[in-house]
Amino acid sequence: MPKDNKPRLVVITGPTASGKTALSLKLAKKFKGEIISADSRAIYKKLDIGSAKPTPAERKIVPHHLLDIANPNETLTLSQYKELASKKIGEILQKKHLPFLVGGTALYIYAVIDNWQIPEVLANKKLRDRLEKQSTEKLYQQLLKKDPEAKNFIDPKNKRRIIRALEVIEATKKPFSEQRKRGQPLFDTLIIGVKKSPVELKKLIARRTQKMLKAGLVREVRGILNKYYNRSTAHSAYWPQYSLALRSVALSGIHYKEIISYLKKEITLPEAVKLINKNDEQLVRRQLTWFKKDKRIKWVENYTKAITLVKKFLE
């Protein structure tokens, strides 16, 4: 029986490029499951290639949810994501199907499985515009002064996350670290982590970047910029709009920010590729640092081990 009669949920996570999508498709197909995306880029429309979003063909294998639910120039908060994901999990369970929460965005995953109690704080454009003018380093020091515990979970180089933390502190008058309290878990959860060696991941990252380029990553980014940030083709007069795009949640991530720099002629395409691979490798290290803290994760190296874990979980 599920623990405390809670409904069952399977999480498939792991570092970027490790093969989470491929594994989740096989498992969801075998165990009559449906997939909820836990990827902070795949939720945005048009971000298909650069987010490594499941293809239309892959989505036909099993139902997928929480893909393409916001425009690139919109912001979906963690609180909103948690509410949507929890609702969708409930709908899947009502159909007697097995929900699979799949992705590498740790904040999304833990908000759901640990039932974080998150205050809903709307964006403060005036405050954001003021903070955006300051350096990332200066903003980070401001954050640590107001909330020293933030050093444990906020990347000092992630300007967008730092600004969001300061925004929440400003609105609630409480440290950001105190506003992610765990609630009573809603699900009996099995967490499967896809394990790859550092050497394997480096090769997989480089291979994926080339695959994205061949699939039309540059064309995809240019199209998003032209549709959501200006109506003309790239030109120096529109570069301020490109800078505005980099401040958006959707396009501030890896694969997009580097290609935007290339389109602005700040770097060459080979330099953008090199930077993408470097940033992805750094992301892997951050993800593993986070995931290693969670002893609940069952790390697997292949599909067979994952099947065994799910079967045992469902018995």
Secondary structure, DSSP 8 states (H G I E B T S, - for coil): --GGG--EEEEEE-STTSSHHHHHHHHHHHTTEEEEE--TTTTBTT--TTTT---HHHHHHS-EESSS-B-TTS---HHHHHHHHHHHHHHHHHTT-EEEEE-S-HHHHHHHHTTEE-------HHHHHHHHTS-HHHHHHHHHHH-GGGGGTS-TT-HHHHHHHHHHHHHHSS-GGGG-EE----SEEEEEEE---HHHHHHHHHHHHHHHHHHTHHHHHHHHHHHHT-SS-S-GGGHHHHHHHHTSTGGGSTTTHHHHHHHTTSS-HHHHHHHHHHHHHHHHHHHHHHHTT-TT-EEESSHHHHHHHHHHHH-
